[in-house]
Amino acid sequence: MMQTYVAEVAGRAVIAFRAKDEIEAQKWIDTEEDVRSDLAVLENEGRPLWDGETPIVVRAATFAEKAAWTRKSVELSEEEGDYNPNDTLAFLVPITDPTGALE
């Protein structure tokens, strides 16, 4: 059964995602280069979500963070035909993309 986890950078919750357990969640965040790259590029309040060096810590999501993940999952399921909810990433802070790549 999949659980919702949160990746924190310097004590700030930045994304909610799903994994089987906390070990798998930490391994995923440590090795998923596309996500790590996005965290280094995407910004909140004019600064990157991640500086590329600070450890990214994984923990179980709070009720509110689980709800944010669920809202994003529902939104994506309505937009995409072959949607897999376990691939959903929900940003927990407002983000901007200075490169324009995500627009």
N, C-alpha and C positions, 0 to 999 in steps of 0.2 A: 504494500500500500504506500502510495506516495504522500509525502508530507510537504508543507510549505516552510521554506527557509529564507533567511534574509542574509545578504552580504552587507557587512558594515565596513566602512573605511574611516579610520580615526574616530570611531564611536558614532558615526552618522550612518543610518540605514539608507542604502541606496537602491537595492533591487530585491524583489521577492521572486522566488523561483521554486520549482519542485524537485525533490530527490527522495530516494528510498529511506535514507537515514542521514545523520549528520556527517558521518565519515564520507559517504558518497558526495554529499553537498560540498564539503570542503575540498575534496579531490577535484570535483567539477570546476569550482571557481578557481582553483590553483592551476588548472591545465587547459581551460577553454580560452584559447588565444583570441578568438573573435570577441568574446565578452570582455576580456581584459583590455583589449584594444579600444573597444567602445567606451569603457569606463575611463580610459586615459584621454579620450577625445571629447566626449560629451561633457557639458558644463552645467553647473548650477550656480546661479548668482555670480557669473563671470569667472568661475574657477573650475578646473577639471574635477570630475567626481573622484578620480584617483590619480595620484602623482607618479604611479609606476613603481613605487618603492615601499610605501606604507603597506603593512600586511593587511590583506582582506580577510576579515574574520566572519565566519558563518555561525549563525545561531538559529534556533527555532523562531518562527514568526509569531508575533503577538496576534491577538484577535483582529485588531484594526489592519495589520499588515496582511493577514490572510484574506480579509475582506477586499483589500486593494488588489490582491492577486486575482481573486474571484471576479471582480468587476472587469479587469483587463481580459481575463480568459473568456468571459461572456461576450465582451465587445469583439474580440478576435474571432470567436466562433460564428458570430453573425456576419462577419466580413469574408471569411475564407471557407471554401468548400472542403478541403482535405486537412482540416485543422486538427492538431494534436495538442490537447491542453497541457500536457507535460512539458511542452516546449515554450510555454509562456514565460516571459520575463516582464515583471511589472516594476517600473521605476517608482520609487517612493518619494522622490523629490522632483520638483519641476526641472526639466532639462532643456537645454538648447544645444544645437549642433553647429558649431562655428564653421564646419566644413560644408554644410548643406547636404551631406551625403544621405541623411536619413529622411529628407523631405521628399 
